[in-house]
Amino acid sequence: MEEKNMNSYVLCFQEIDRSKFIAAGGKGANLGELSRIKGIRVPEGFCVTTEAYKKITENNQQLNSLLDELTHFKAEERSAISEISAKIRMAIESIPIAEDITSAITGYLTKFDSTDAFAVRSSATAEDLPTASFAGQQDTYLNVIGKEAILQHISRCWASLFTDRAVIYRMQNGFDHRKVYLAVVVQKMVFPQAAGILFTADPVSSNRKVLSIDASFGLGEAMVSGLVNADHYKVSNGKVTDKKISAKKLAIYALQDGGTQEQEIGPEQQNRQALTDEQILQLEHMGRKIEKHFGRPQDIEWCLVDDTFYIVQSRPITTLYPIPGLLTRSENDQDPYSYGYHVYISVGHQQMMTDALKPLGLSFWLLTTPAPMRTAAGRLFVDVAPMLASSAGRDTIINVLGKNDPLIKDALTTLIDREDVITPLPDDKKEQGPGKDNKGMLHRDYQTLKEYDPAIVSELIRSNQASIEALKQNIQTKSGSELFDFILEDIQELRKTTAGSESFGVVMTGMNASSWINEKMNEWLGEKNAADTLSQSVPNNITSAMGLELLDVADVIRPYPEVIDYLKQVKDDNFLDKLEKLDGGKETRDAIEAYLNKYGMRCAGEIDITRTRWSENPATLVPMILSHIKNFDPGAGNRKFEQGRQEALKKEQELLERLAPLPDGEQKATATKRMIDLVRNFAGYREYPKYVMVSRYFIYKQAILKEAEQLVQAGVIQEREDIYYLTFEELHEVVDTHKLYYQLINKRKDEYKLYEKLTPPRVITSDGEIIASAYKRENIPAGAIAGLAVSSGVIEGRARVILNMEDADLSAGDILVTSFTDPSWTPLFVSIKGLVTEVGGLMTHGAVIAREYGLPAVVGVEHATRLIKDGQRIRVNGTDGYVEIL
């Protein structure tokens, strides 16, 4: 019994595999796994397990009271954390190591020579997880010789669990200090002539087929800590494809009797390759073998000793964006579509929603859209490789997407220019009849300009409203399996509405008339973006009306100071119920409820059905209503609309007058007048199909949540919102069978937390390569930040960098800077003078509404929320597409 107890404190690498993660920590478990791979050499060693750490720290009163103190601090309180962390480290280092632990460690050390040197490394149970990288959070000690020194450094490693950076990292990532334990790896030192890091996927481009190696002379630690320059090699399929040889002036070597020293490298050796080409390829082979064993891309530390490679660490690369696959596919499932080469375009960049969607949200969107889509990290992508292979498809996609998002166009052009990537179709297949590509997908005519009767817009809106009212009635009677079948049927109706030929034709006619005006007015009159002014205050735009109607709600509340004071204190969602008692409370409640009846299905990220709608959390609207009461006079909504309408009329007259005296002036003016009418009659409808979709989504959601409520009552799920982590099909089955494997929900919750931290690429290939893109600009001012010009005009003002709508505290004249906006942000647009977003194109929501409200806007500005600081004065040039920090 005693023997078993001692063994629980120390394990040699051969006794460790992935299943011993809790005992050996991330590093220890990985080293155990590595030492089992045939043909991979790992320096010998053992692991002092987390059991030893627990025994040392568990019942220490001084330590426990310090840990209690630590829980009261927030991650921002750096100096207080620093002070208490230092006390915790001292407390741990001063605890004597118990006799049974010491003798277990000594027992393992007898297998080595007493003069052998060791590396003593921390191995935490919260490190090298697929969801969080704790790399570099705890300490490593090199070249430690002798039993006493090793024991002392084991104590130091335990203490290093409480370095400032480790404590703050855990706070920021929600890890409990008491639940993270530390094992210590004691590994025989090797004295390398060269060492470095190998990534089995290119860390810059994310390409899984390109392996990236950094190498320098001496110990790898010097390179990791940034003290010395390293060579950089890229390898793909057994070929060295790129080499950057650095001048390596310094190396760090281990000293015979312990410790390390810096050493200068002689001039004749400084520019020599740290590894020969043959060694580089040998390392590639080992890297691929290790990656295959772990089943995902790895970040590997290696050493070269007497021409033999040793692996001293391997951990998953946590920053790679996953390759798009099927909805339920994990990183290592075989993808049934894995033939050939694929090019995936982000749907989120076109839908103004680059956040991760939950599984239920994803599956609803996939049911709603006709395009074949793939998913990765909670985002949707479309494979355009088949279109790029045909010249007709290529032109369509480059022109359509290029107009909307130049960064996607640039990335696709980069790919097309690589001869070896996209295989063109044989000549006889290139054209397969009008508008079809080799997948048989019909590309609609993007040059649609039809002479619809303007009354068609009112007719489409009227029939949609009737259809939504009927859905509200009919869904009431459905439950259980019948409800899910009913929703599937109704989604077919929804698809007809949003993508039907009439609806699509009206939207494209408005868009193409707008493009025609911009092109011709520039050619004939030298005037840029004339359609922007002509698009102000067009009729039938449901989204811009929503922004102006919230000003009307503010007008109702403005005369009642008691209500205004009450709204300033609002925290909970049932604040409407308490309004009745106040003077003006009934009027206020009626106004807000009428607004919610019309727009309550909207919210930030509304294409994800799981997001909380305004009707579910009306308090979201309160800060905007209060801001409108403060910043505007009564009647502002009507005045704003009328002002925009007058400016558009004035611009129309001015253009027609300037065209008249030109050669063929009369014909030009007639054609232009026709196009202006098409813009005025049809541009507003652009926002309506999305409104229909979101309206139906909310009706489905309310019905599904009733089912979820019953699952909670029956004890099948713990809380209603757990259903968000199931797909539509999975939820249907749970409702049918009342059976649920709960670990699936917990796994998906963890994955979603990881996905939220990842930034989706605009374009990614089936090799995982993220294709870089940039704006092609010569004539913008030095130091300006380039973007896409989507709404004309130049404005200066205070930048307000806002990531969540509810945090918006705007004053008149502010410029909104954010990552993306969807329709739910529209009420803020009435308060600002200009707009800058990181995501967006010419026809995405923010651009359309900015033009209609006459706000200068630049979208697609990479990293705008990081480059521009809140409160800075900036100039937004919405005519030429750039932002200057003043």
C-alpha positions, 0 to 999 in steps of 0.5 A, a space after each residue: 500500500 505504501 509503495 503505491 502511495 509513493 508511486 502516485 507522486 512520481 511517474 516516469 515518461 513510459 508510465 504516462 499517456 494522454 489519459 494521465 493529464 490530471 496527474 502529469 499536467 499538459 506538458 507531462 502528458 504530452 511528453 509521455 505520449 511523445 515517448 511512445 511514438 516509434 522513431 521519436 526520441 525524447 530525453 529521459 525523465 520523470 514527472 512529479 505529479 499533481 498529487 505531490 502539489 496537492 499534498 504540499 499545498 492542501 492544508 496550509 493555513 497561511 496559503 489558504 488565507 492568501 488564496 481567499 484574499 486573491 479571489 476578491 481582486 479583479 484582473 485590472 488591479 495589477 499592483 495588488 495582485 502582484 503583491 499578494 502573488 509574491 506572498 503566495 510564492 514565498 509561502 509555497 517555497 517555504 513549505 518543506 517537501 514531505 519525506 515520502 515525496 522526497 524519497 519517491 523523487 530520490 528513487 527515480 534520480 538513482 537511475 541517473 548519474 549524480 553529475 547529470 544535469 536536468 531541466 525542471 519545467 512546470 506542467 499545469 493541468 490548465 495548460 496546452 488545452 485545445 481551448 486555451 494556451 497557457 504557454 509561458 505562464 509558468 517557469 522553466 529552470 535549465 541545467 539543474 544538477 544535484 538532488 538538493 538543487 532539483 528539490 529546490 527548483 521543484 518548489 520554485 516551479 510549484 510557486 510559479 503557478 502564482 506568477 503575476 502573468 499566470 494569475 491574471 491569465 487565469 482571472 481573464 479566462 475564468 479558471 479557478 486558482 484552486 482548481 489548477 494544479 501543477 505537476 513538475 517535469 524533471 528531464 535529463 538535459 541534452 546539450 544541443 548544437 542547434 535547437 528551435 521550434 517547428 509548427 506543423 501548420 504555417 502560423 502566419 497563413 495557417 496553411 496546414 500543408 506548409 511546415 514552418 521551422 525556426 532554428 538557431 545555435 545552442 539552446 532553444 530557450 534563447 530563441 523562444 525568449 527573443 534573445 537571439 535571431 533564428 533561421 526560418 525555413 518553410 517546407 511543403 511535401 518534402 521540399 524546402 520552399 523558403 529559407 531566411 538565414 539570420 545573422 546569429 550573433 549570440 547563442 546560449 549554451 549550458 555550463 558543465 557545472 550548472 547554469 547557462 551562459 551567453 556566447 558570441 558566435 564567430 563571424 564565419 559561422 554567423 550566416 551559416 544555416 543552423 540546419 542542413 537541407 537534409 536535416 530540415 526534411 528529416 525534421 519535417 518527417 518527424 513533425 508530420 508523424 507527431 501531428 498524425 499521432 495527436 490528430 491536429 496541428 502541433 507546435 513542437 520544440 526540438 534539439 539537435 544533439 550529435 546529429 540526432 533530433 530529440 523532441 522536448 515538447 509538443 502542444 496543439 496550436 490553439 490559434 488556427 482557424 479550423 477548415 470549413 467542414 460539415 456542421 457536426 464535423 470536428 477537426 479530425 473527422 474525415 471530410 466527405 468533401 475532401 476531394 480536390 481543392 476548395 476556396 471558402 468565402 465567409 458568409 458573416 462578412 456579407 451578413 454583417 455578423 462575424 461572431 460565432 453562431 450557436 449550433 441551433 442558429 447555424 442549423 436554422 440558417 442552413 435550412 433557410 439558405 439555398 446556397 450549399 454551405 460549410 461551417 467552421 468555428 460557428 461561422 458559415 462559408 460558401 465554397 466558390 472553387 467550382 465557380 473560379 474554375 470556369 471563366 464565366 463563374 469567375 467573372 461573375 463572382 469577382 465582379 459581384 463580390 468585388 463590388 461589395 467587398 474589395 478585400 474578398 476580390 483581392 484575395 480571390 484574384 491572388 488565388 487565381 493568379 497562382 497557376 497551380 491552384 485552380 484547375 480551369 475546366 476544359 474548354 468544352 465545359 467552360 460555358 454551359 448555357 446562360 449563367 450556369 457553372 459546373 455545379 449546375 448552380 444558377 447565377 442570377 442575372 446581376 444586371 437586372 433592371 426591370 420596369 416594375 410597376 412601383 406598386 409592386 413594393 407595397 404589394 410584396 410588403 402587404 402579402 408578406 405581412 399577411 403571411 406572417 400574421 397567418 404563421 402566428 395563428 397557425 403555429 399556436 396549435 402545433 407542438 411536439 414532432 408536428 411543430 418541427 415538421 410545420 416549421 420545416 414546411 414554413 421555411 420553404 415558404 420563407 425561402 420563396 419570399 426572401 429569394 423569390 424571383 420578383 423579390 430578388 428582381 426588385 432588390 437587384 433593380 434598385 442596386 443596379 440602377 444605383 451602380 449605373 448612376 455612379 458609373 455614368 455621372 462619373 463618366 459624363 459629369 466627373 461626379 463621384 458616388 452621385 447615387 449616395 445622395 439620391 438614396 437618402 430618405 427613400 420610401 419603404 425602408 423598414 430598417 431606416 424607418 425603425 431608427 426614425 420611429 424610436 425618435 417618435 417613442 422618445 417624443 412620447 416620453 419627453 414630457 414626463 420627468 418622472 418616467 425619465 428618472 425611472 428609466 435612468 435606473 432601469 436594470 431588469 427586463 420587466 420594467 414595463 410592468 412597473 411603469 403604470 404607477 407613474 405619471 405618463 407611465 401608461 403612454 410610455 408603456 403603450 409607445 414602447 410596446 407598439 414599437 416592440 410589436 413592429 421591431 421587437 424581433 430584432 437584436 444584434 447578431 439577429 441571423 442567429 436565432 438563439 440571440 436575445 431579441 429586443 422583445 425578450 430584453 426591452 431594457 436594451 432600448 432604454 439607453 437609446 431612448 434616453 439618448 434621443 430625449 437628451 440629444 433631439 428636439 420633438 419631431 426630429 424623426 419627421 424632420 430628418 426624413 424630410 431633410 434627406 428627401 429634399 436633398 435627394 430631390 435637389 441632387 436630382 434636379 442639379 444632375 438633370 440640369 447639368 446633363 441637358 447642355 451635353 452632347 446627346 444631353 436630352 437622351 442622357 437626362 431621360 436615361 438618368 431620370 429613369 434610373 433615379 426613379 428606379 432607385 427611389 422606388 426600389 432601393 428601400 425594399 433592399 432591407 425588407 427580405 431580411 426583416 421577413 426572415 427575422 420576423 419568422 425566426 422569432 415566431 419559430 423561436 417562441 414556439 421552440 422555447 415552449 417545447 424547451 420549457 416542457 423538456 425542463 419540466 420533464 427533467 430532460 434538460 437543465 435550462 431552456 437555453 441548453 437547446 441552443 447547443 443542439 442542431 434543429 434535427 437533434 432537438 427534434 429527436 430530443 423532443 420525440 424521445 425525451 433522451 439527451 446525452 448531456 456531455 454533448 451540450 457541455 462539449 458544445 458549450 466549451 467549443 463555443 467559448 473557444 470559437 468566440 475568441 477566433 476571428 473568421 477569415 474572409 477567404 480560407 482554402 481547404 489547406 487551411 490557408 487564410 488568403 491575405 488581402 489589401 486595398 490597392 491605393 495610391 492616392 490616399 494621404 500618408 498615415 490614413 487607414 484605407 477602407 471601402 467608400 460606401 457613403 459620400 461626404 467628409 466629416 470630422 468628429 470624436 471617435 466612439 469605439 463601441 463593441 456592444 450596442 448597449 454600451 453606446 453613450 453618444 453625443 451629437 457629432 460623434 462618429 461610430 467606430 465598431 466591428 460590424 453593424 446589423 439592423 439592430 444598430 440603426 437607432 444609433 445611426 440617427 445620433 451620429 455624424 459618420 460611421 467606420 466599421 471593420 466588416 462590410 461592403 457596398 450593399 451590406 446593412 450599415 452602408 445602405 442605412 448610412 446612405 439613406 441617412 446621409 452619413 459619410 461612411 467607410 467600411 471594411 477597415 481592417 482592425 479599426 477598433 484597435 487602430 482608432 482609440 475611443 475619444 480620438 478626433 478623426 476625419 472620415 472620407 466616405 467619398 474616397 474611402 479612408 480614415 485619418 486620425 487627427 
